[in-house]
Structures are given as structure tokens and as C-alpha cells.
């Protein structure tokens, strides 16, 4: 699990790290604040997709390298993995089709 903390306060960050280390199931707490790392987030979106807009949706998906996981009747399920800004831009475009449902993982990260 990845927990993202948005703070510049070292005391708060240290307190969070100490509390996480006390949890029994935690094996390692890694602080990537000052390390080079890669982070991503996964989004699954269910959008309205009648046949007449399928080509437009495909163009949007290709632009973002998103995947069409399933299309059934007038609904398409899309998968996209990326950084927050790219997700925001994709969701803005998907709003034009009508987002019916959306789930996001939150950030995951690994040192590079």
C-alpha cells in the first residue's frame, strides 16, 4: 500500500513514519521525498458509448494510450495508468461521453 503525505513539516512526517512502523503487518516504510522515484495511479472508468461515438472515444483513448477493456451495449470500460495530471486530462475528455462510474487506486511508487 502506498500512503502519500503532502507536508513540508518534518515532525509530522517523522510521526507518521513512526506510527506506520508500529503496525504489525508493515515490513518496510520507505520515504521517497528526497529520492528519485516513479509514481503511478490506476483508473477504471465506465463511460457511455453508443455506437455513434465509438470512433471519437477510440481517438481519445489512443491519445492517452488508455485501454478499452470491455464494450457492452452502450457502455465502455476504460483502463488507464498514469500520473495525476494525465489522469485529470483524460477524465476531462471522458466527461464529454458521460462518466457513469469511476474507481482509482491512489498513487503507488517505487524508487528508480
RACOR-V469168 format. One record per residue. N is the residue number from 1. SS is DSSP state (H for helix, E for strand, C for the rest). PHI is phi in whole degrees, 0 to 359 (999 if undefined). D_FIRST is the distance of its C-alpha to the first C-alpha in whole Angstrom. Layout:
n->N ss->SS phi->PHI d_first->D_FIRST
n->N ss->SS phi->PHI d_first->D_FIRST
This chain:
n->1 ss->C phi->999 d_first->0
n->2 ss->C phi->248 d_first->4
n->3 ss->C phi->244 d_first->7
n->4 ss->C phi->259 d_first->10
n->5 ss->C phi->244 d_first->13
n->6 ss->C phi->257 d_first->16
n->7 ss->C phi->209 d_first->19
n->8 ss->C phi->255 d_first->22
n->9 ss->C phi->273 d_first->22
n->10 ss->H phi->298 d_first->22
n->11 ss->H phi->296 d_first->22
n->12 ss->H phi->296 d_first->20
n->13 ss->H phi->299 d_first->17
n->14 ss->H phi->296 d_first->18
n->15 ss->H phi->298 d_first->18
n->16 ss->H phi->297 d_first->15
n->17 ss->H phi->298 d_first->14
n->18 ss->H phi->297 d_first->16
n->19 ss->H phi->295 d_first->15
n->20 ss->H phi->294 d_first->11
n->21 ss->H phi->294 d_first->13
n->22 ss->H phi->283 d_first->15
n->23 ss->C phi->291 d_first->13
n->24 ss->C phi->298 d_first->14
n->25 ss->C phi->280 d_first->11
n->26 ss->C phi->280 d_first->10
n->27 ss->C phi->267 d_first->11
n->28 ss->C phi->215 d_first->11
n->29 ss->C phi->249 d_first->10
n->30 ss->C phi->245 d_first->11
n->31 ss->C phi->258 d_first->13
n->32 ss->C phi->263 d_first->14
n->33 ss->C phi->308 d_first->16
n->34 ss->C phi->250 d_first->19
n->35 ss->C phi->247 d_first->18
n->36 ss->C phi->290 d_first->19
n->37 ss->E phi->208 d_first->16
n->38 ss->E phi->241 d_first->15
n->39 ss->E phi->229 d_first->12
n->40 ss->E phi->216 d_first->13
n->41 ss->E phi->220 d_first->12
n->42 ss->E phi->255 d_first->13
n->43 ss->E phi->232 d_first->16
n->44 ss->E phi->243 d_first->18
n->45 ss->E phi->231 d_first->21
n->46 ss->E phi->255 d_first->25
n->47 ss->E phi->235 d_first->28
n->48 ss->E phi->290 d_first->31
n->49 ss->C phi->211 d_first->33
n->50 ss->C phi->295 d_first->37
n->51 ss->H phi->308 d_first->39
n->52 ss->H phi->292 d_first->40
n->53 ss->H phi->248 d_first->37
n->54 ss->H phi->302 d_first->35
n->55 ss->H phi->296 d_first->37
n->56 ss->H phi->296 d_first->36
n->57 ss->H phi->297 d_first->32
n->58 ss->H phi->300 d_first->32
n->59 ss->H phi->299 d_first->33
n->60 ss->H phi->296 d_first->30
n->61 ss->H phi->298 d_first->28
n->62 ss->H phi->296 d_first->30
n->63 ss->H phi->302 d_first->30
n->64 ss->H phi->259 d_first->26
n->65 ss->C phi->57 d_first->25
n->66 ss->C phi->273 d_first->24
n->67 ss->E phi->249 d_first->24
n->68 ss->E phi->272 d_first->26
n->69 ss->E phi->278 d_first->24
n->70 ss->E phi->204 d_first->27
n->71 ss->E phi->230 d_first->30
n->72 ss->E phi->221 d_first->32
n->73 ss->C phi->56 d_first->35
n->74 ss->C phi->253 d_first->34
n->75 ss->E phi->236 d_first->31
n->76 ss->E phi->237 d_first->28
n->77 ss->E phi->250 d_first->25
n->78 ss->E phi->243 d_first->23
n->79 ss->E phi->242 d_first->20
n->80 ss->E phi->214 d_first->19
n->81 ss->E phi->239 d_first->16
n->82 ss->E phi->185 d_first->17
n->83 ss->C phi->274 d_first->17
n->84 ss->H phi->306 d_first->17
n->85 ss->H phi->297 d_first->21
n->86 ss->H phi->295 d_first->22
n->87 ss->H phi->296 d_first->20
n->88 ss->H phi->301 d_first->22
n->89 ss->H phi->295 d_first->25
n->90 ss->H phi->297 d_first->24
n->91 ss->H phi->297 d_first->24
n->92 ss->H phi->300 d_first->27
n->93 ss->H phi->288 d_first->29
n->94 ss->H phi->291 d_first->28
n->95 ss->C phi->302 d_first->29
n->96 ss->C phi->295 d_first->32
n->97 ss->C phi->267 d_first->32
n->98 ss->C phi->97 d_first->30
n->99 ss->E phi->281 d_first->27
n->100 ss->E phi->269 d_first->27
n->101 ss->E phi->203 d_first->23
n->102 ss->E phi->212 d_first->20
n->103 ss->E phi->228 d_first->16
n->104 ss->E phi->226 d_first->13
n->105 ss->C phi->278 d_first->10
n->106 ss->C phi->89 d_first->9
n->107 ss->C phi->288 d_first->9
n->108 ss->E phi->236 d_first->7
n->109 ss->E phi->216 d_first->9
n->110 ss->E phi->213 d_first->11
n->111 ss->E phi->293 d_first->14
n->112 ss->C phi->247 d_first->18
